[in-house]
């Protein structure tokens, strides 16, 4: 259970970020005092924990950050060297100590039993590793072609890393030696076909069930897919395209919102598992959805308005929620468009 649990227990879809109580500081955290380092988040996308400390992939600041017990955001790894014309941090690529290492749009991270942190450094097309205060590269790099915009990571049952490799439209496996193989999908070809010759469209979320089932947020197709024994099927969502043959967008999948057995999503991204429920960050619907094992979908939180409102789950508002992380019954939500971390107690689903 996380520290400050008395505080957390009183929250319902409440914001956890600046100006709130935070987690105890991590042993390896470093306070970056460069004046270019922003105080808040910039379109964060990923979240995980180590030893009861919460960590955030601050994607458009190119930083890995944590929050201390006074609610102050502390930079753990990465640097902001300069800003672009849009006032976002420019990304770079450099290994070394966590104080000097550089990233380019890190989106997701996972931690193994040894405390090694694996980071999807998406715009560097790399999986980076932090061990004992040093950042190295497991596979890929700005000029390598093993990966193409890796967005989400999950451990498979054998300890290898599953990657939602978004721009290649595939799910890949990376061994701890850095070997890359394709699990499902055809590199460079998008589509929505099920089966052993399946196609994806910009997958951006991945999770693994207790039985080894691989769940994929097939973001561009607005579907939730599953992989079992190398065969892909659609668990939830409805594939719909424009009917107008004269339209340039006639092959572009259309998102929507609908609960039930004939469900619809709009840009599903982050995935997490709570008991037998697959939790989905339905980004463009600004909602958190749940998928039952039979594929039936229901809304857990969010009223569909792109806004920031702390309230009871179905009355709360999000803006493009993406990263999810479950610890015990607590769901941590990266509310990307609001630059916030939100928390929701899922005990009501038990």
Secondary structure as UniProt FT lines:
FT   HELIX           5..9
FT   STRAND          14..15
FT   TURN            18..19
FT   TURN            27..28
FT   TURN            35..36
FT   STRAND          46..50
FT   TURN            51..52
FT   STRAND          53..58
FT   HELIX           59..61
FT   STRAND          63..67
FT   TURN            69..70
FT   STRAND          73..77
FT   TURN            85..86
FT   STRAND          96..97
FT   TURN            98..100
FT   STRAND          106..111
FT   TURN            113..114
FT   STRAND          117..121
FT   HELIX           122..124
FT   STRAND          126..131
FT   TURN            132..133
FT   STRAND          134..140
FT   TURN            142..143
FT   STRAND          150..155
FT   TURN            157..158
FT   STRAND          161..165
FT   HELIX           166..168
FT   STRAND          170..174
FT   TURN            176..177
FT   STRAND          180..184
FT   TURN            187..188
FT   STRAND          189..190
FT   TURN            196..197
FT   STRAND          205..208
FT   TURN            210..211
FT   STRAND          214..218
FT   HELIX           219..221
FT   STRAND          223..228
FT   TURN            229..230
FT   STRAND          231..236
FT   TURN            245..246
FT   TURN            248..251
FT   STRAND          268..274
FT   TURN            275..276
FT   STRAND          277..282
FT   HELIX           283..285
FT   STRAND          287..291
FT   TURN            293..294
FT   STRAND          297..301
FT   HELIX           313..315
FT   STRAND          317..318
FT   STRAND          321..327
FT   TURN            328..329
FT   STRAND          330..335
FT   HELIX           336..338
FT   STRAND          340..345
FT   HELIX           346..349
//
